[in-house]
């Protein structure tokens, strides 16, 4: 089915939920993110930790995918994945990355740019063993991002691993699986506005780990 271009062009939403000013925001972007993230959780948004992660090859070819935020603090934003996946291979060659959160019900968006680093092995181990057993087995069973002949290949792997670890309480974390932290250098908070006059407040990391706050035109 072809959707006529005019139908798509006429899809629009006027945003009126709130406004955002330089005087309203916290002086530290992590504190501001924490406030907005708490708002998203309180609003009972489905999976408020959903985010888009964008990475790029060494020569700048981008790719993006939906991920789940698994923690944040003053150091940055954490997620976990297979280091041998496409994203993992890109990160090895190009540590620059971007994150985007979009909380539609609140008419809010957060854009983050920064540099990726691996978490230490102990932290990755701790998180891996906190996951449901099925998720741990899935991480072992799937050669993420590689071509496979069919889904049965994965199901066979899972069946073999379930049998292997049925009486073992702690499944060993595979060495190619673990966490990354995005250390931000720029964080933008976007609040939808009436007539497309959106509020955009951006924090840029300056010297001595200080953040400069400015407003961007929508």
C-alpha positions in Angstrom: 0.0 0.0 0.0 1.3 3.4 -1.0 0.6 6.3 1.4 0.1 9.5 -0.5 2.7 12.2 0.2 0.1 14.8 0.9 -1.2 12.6 3.8 2.2 12.4 5.4 2.8 16.2 4.9 -0.4 17.0 6.8 0.6 14.9 9.8 1.4 17.4 12.5 1.0 18.0 16.2 0.9 21.3 18.1 2.8 21.2 21.3 1.4 23.0 24.3 2.3 20.9 27.4 5.0 23.1 28.9 7.8 25.6 28.3 11.5 25.6 29.2 13.7 28.6 30.1 17.3 29.2 31.0 16.1 30.3 34.4 14.2 27.0 35.0 16.9 24.5 34.3 19.5 23.1 36.7 23.1 24.3 36.4 24.3 20.8 35.8 22.8 18.8 32.9 22.8 15.5 34.7 20.7 17.0 37.4 18.3 18.4 34.7 18.2 14.9 33.0 17.4 13.3 36.4 14.5 15.6 36.8 13.1 14.9 33.4 13.7 11.2 33.7 11.8 11.2 37.0 9.0 13.0 35.3 8.9 10.4 32.5 8.8 7.6 35.1 6.0 9.4 37.1 4.0 9.8 34.0 4.0 6.0 33.5 5.5 6.3 30.0 6.1 2.8 28.6 9.9 2.1 29.1 11.1 5.6 29.7 14.7 4.4 29.4 14.3 3.7 25.7 16.9 5.7 23.7 18.3 5.9 20.2 22.1 5.2 20.0 23.9 6.5 17.0 27.4 5.4 16.2 29.6 5.7 13.1 32.4 3.9 11.3 35.9 5.2 11.2 35.1 7.1 7.9 31.8 8.5 9.3 29.1 6.2 8.0 26.4 6.4 10.7 24.1 3.7 12.0 21.4 4.0 14.7 19.3 1.6 16.8 17.0 1.6 19.8 18.7 0.7 23.1 17.8 0.7 26.8 19.5 3.1 29.2 20.7 1.0 32.2 22.1 3.8 34.5 23.4 7.3 34.6 25.4 9.5 36.9 27.7 12.5 36.7 30.1 10.4 34.7 27.7 9.5 31.9 25.0 7.2 30.5 25.3 3.4 30.6 24.1 0.6 28.3 25.2 -3.0 27.7 25.7 -4.9 24.5 27.8 -7.5 22.6 31.2 -6.0 21.9 31.4 -7.9 18.6 28.2 -6.5 17.3 28.1 -3.9 14.5 27.8 -1.1 17.1 30.7 -2.6 19.1 32.9 -2.8 16.1 32.1 0.8 15.2 32.8 2.0 18.7 36.2 0.3 18.6 37.2 2.4 15.6 35.3 5.5 16.4 34.4 6.3 20.0 32.1 9.3 19.2 28.4 8.6 19.7 25.0 10.3 20.2 21.9 9.4 22.2 18.4 10.6 21.8 15.5 10.2 24.3 11.9 11.1 23.2 9.1 11.2 25.7 6.1 11.9 23.4 3.6 12.2 26.2 5.6 15.0 27.8 6.5 16.6 24.4 10.2 16.3 25.4 13.4 15.3 23.8 17.0 15.0 25.1 20.0 14.9 22.7 23.4 13.8 24.0 26.7 13.8 22.3 29.9 12.4 23.7 32.6 9.7 23.8 32.2 6.1 24.6 34.3 4.0 27.0 33.9 0.4 28.2 32.9 -0.2 31.7 35.2 -2.2 33.9 34.7 -5.9 33.8 33.5 -6.1 37.4 30.6 -3.7 36.7 29.6 -5.6 33.6 29.8 -8.9 35.5 27.5 -7.6 38.2 24.9 -6.4 35.7 25.1 -9.5 33.6 24.2 -11.7 36.6 21.3 -9.4 37.6 19.6 -10.2 34.3 17.0 -13.0 33.9 18.5 -16.3 33.1 16.9 -16.4 29.7 18.6 -13.1 28.8 21.9 -14.4 30.0 21.5 -17.5 27.8 20.4 -15.3 24.9 23.7 -13.3 25.2 25.6 -16.5 24.9 23.5 -18.0 22.1 23.4 -15.0 19.7 26.4 -13.9 17.5 24.9 -10.5 17.4 24.8 -8.7 14.0 26.3 -11.7 12.1 24.5 -13.4 9.3 22.8 -16.7 10.2 21.0 -19.2 8.1 17.7 -19.2 10.0 16.1 -18.7 13.4 16.4 -22.4 14.2 20.1 -21.8 14.6 19.5 -19.6 17.6 16.8 -21.9 19.0 19.2 -24.8 18.8 21.9 -22.8 20.6 19.5 -21.8 23.3 18.4 -25.4 23.8 22.0 -26.6 24.1 22.8 -23.8 26.6 19.7 -24.4 28.7 20.6 -28.0 29.1 24.3 -27.1 29.8 23.4 -24.6 32.6 20.2 -26.1 33.9 21.8 -27.0 37.3 24.2 -24.1 37.4 23.1 -21.0 39.3 25.6 -18.5 37.8 26.1 -18.5 34.1 29.6 -17.1 33.1 29.5 -13.8 31.4 30.9 -14.1 27.9 34.1 -12.0 27.4 32.6 -10.3 24.4 29.6 -8.9 26.3 29.6 -5.9 28.6 28.8 -2.2 29.2 29.7 1.1 27.7 29.4 4.6 29.2 28.7 7.7 27.1 30.6 10.5 28.6 28.8 13.7 27.4 30.2 16.8 26.0 26.9 18.3 24.9 23.3 17.7 26.2 20.3 19.4 24.7 16.9 19.6 26.3 14.0 20.1 23.9 10.5 21.1 25.0 7.9 21.2 22.3 6.3 24.6 21.8 3.2 26.1 20.2 3.6 27.0 16.5 6.8 25.1 16.3 8.5 27.6 18.7 10.2 24.8 20.6 12.4 25.6 23.6 15.9 24.3 23.1 18.4 24.6 26.0 21.8 23.2 25.4 24.7 22.5 27.8 28.2 22.4 26.3 31.2 21.2 28.3 33.8 23.9 28.8 37.1 24.0 30.6 37.5 22.7 34.1 34.4 20.5 33.6 32.1 23.5 33.7 28.9 23.6 31.6 27.9 26.6 29.5 24.1 27.0 29.1 22.7 28.6 25.9 19.4 28.7 24.0 19.1 27.5 20.4 16.6 28.7 17.9 14.0 26.1 17.1 
